[in-house]
Amino acid sequence: MNYKLMPHNTATYKLTSNHGYHKAIIFASKTDGNNFGCIVHRSTSIIYIFLSLVLTSICLKAQTYTASPDLGNIKGALQSKFQKPFGLNGGVSLNSVLTENWGYGASNPNPFSWIATGNVNIFLLGTSMPFSFCYSNRKVQYTNPSFKFNRFALHPKYKEWTLHIGDLSSTFSPYTLNGFQYTGAGVEYNKGKWQAQALYGRFLKAVKEDSLIIPSFKRIGWGVKTLYNDGGRKIGLSVFHAKDNPASIPSPVLDKNAGITPMENTAFAIEASYPLLQNLLVNFEYSTSILTNDLRLSGDTTTNSISLVKRLVGTANSTTSIYHAIKAGFNYTLQASAIGITYERVDPGYKTLGAYFFTNDFENITANFTQNLWKGIVIIGMNAGLQKDDLNNSKQSRMQRMLLSGNLTVKPSQKLNLGLSYSNQQSYTFLRTGFEQINQVTPYQNLDTLNFTQLSQNAGLNCTYALRQDKQQVQMLTFNCNYMESANKKGDIIRLGDVTRFFNGNAGHSITWQQQGFSLASGVNFSYNYAAMMSSFIWGPSLNMTKTLFKKNVRANFGVSYNTSSCQNKTIDIMNVRGGVNAVIAKKHNLNANVVWQQKTGNSVVSSTYMTATAGYTYSF
């Protein structure tokens, strides 16, 4: 797609009220699908009309106020601040972990570790300064170097202003900055209908190439977002820019890291909504991402309009591309019903350096419907539409499919709750079978939450039934299961080995004698996985007991679980025994101690035994 920057004409609307003089300038440019100025092909005029309505409404609602200071209030405010100039609340905790293992070839070079965490809020002369931290002496390895375990953050606040300093994460838009962690500083302003954000920091640290860790160039980024929200009338603009330093590390040489290059990205987003009727809300979001994939290449020497636009936002060379994304729709609510239509289009290759994962090259149009029946006994939610890819007609095959997702909640009585859900829309999820938590022996396991899998469809069922629920006893039955599938479809054909299926579930029974403070829970967990034309099955029972003592200030627990897995005549058996105690002293002090013993055997692993002891202290103030 080739784009050209076209000169724009401006139309000025002057609006006068009794409170002052206001002016809105609306930019309009007539363009076609090949112009950089276009927002959506063949939709420019509609978008400008929509933005005109929002801006006009904002100008009509705007008013100018003047006020003289109330010296009496100022004096009272100062007296109240100096009566208690300093305050402190929050909590800190320190946890220690001791591990040991026995078995052939077993080694444990770092048996002892500790973790310190805290959330502290400091008040000084009316200013609030929240501070949070997480630190450990243990080195936790991640495949993605952008994630940090040891994190510190300070959030001082004064009136409408909040300052963020340390290890942070922010979200502007799904198409620009979306939850990416960084180390730096940010500031927020919130007053009435106005909101504003600004940030600057390091989004990736320099990590040299290693056989186990993904290398990364040092990346510095900044962003700004402003939003005006007057009820349903809303308009906002955000800009995010990030750039790698090509000299921060040597260029990767391993084949698996060949795609890692120093990049630069600038992403813009504009969002707006407008209530056309009392229950009809129209919303719109448009984004542009200008991405240079390799800063090491020489710059673009041409002088056309495309190069000019690229240079306005950073380095331009032969790897620089411009991408667009749009999402628009409306929602209409009426008593217990709601209906809406959404259109979303993301260009092929769309990417932003402010998000970990992104799906591009698709066009969706969907309709959603929600209905509350019989005073909440039945709640139905549905979403259906069409999706297609290969928007540039460059692939050998094109996918066009029906999108369908829905959920059904049924509560026929006070004892029974049923829930059903299904979706064939593509999404990212962090897969866990439940056995990761059952077989976990240290707090450092399963920390890599960036290990996502893209799903093509999933379905779930959950059921809860109360056998008894009164002051003496609470007894429950539960059942949950979910099915997830990830498949690579070429045309209408899914080849062998290109589909992965996950089926997880559990059934359980729990009973609590409330006056005695004793609980007993039993259950069975199961998981079936099919991937690369191989299947594996895991199942196992568990039993857990909990007892409160000394007027519920002490809670003791004990549990035992067993699970066995099989895959291609290979088996692994794991036995877990857990015990612990938790005590609360004077409502502010919390002490805990736990022990985990695990034995692993099987014809595909070396027999081993693990023991982990943890102790912790938490102080709340």
Summary of the structure (lengths in Angstrom):
residues: 621
radius of gyration: 28.9
end to end distance: 59.4
largest distance: 85.9
contacts: 1834
relative contact order: 0.08
helix: 7%
strand: 59%
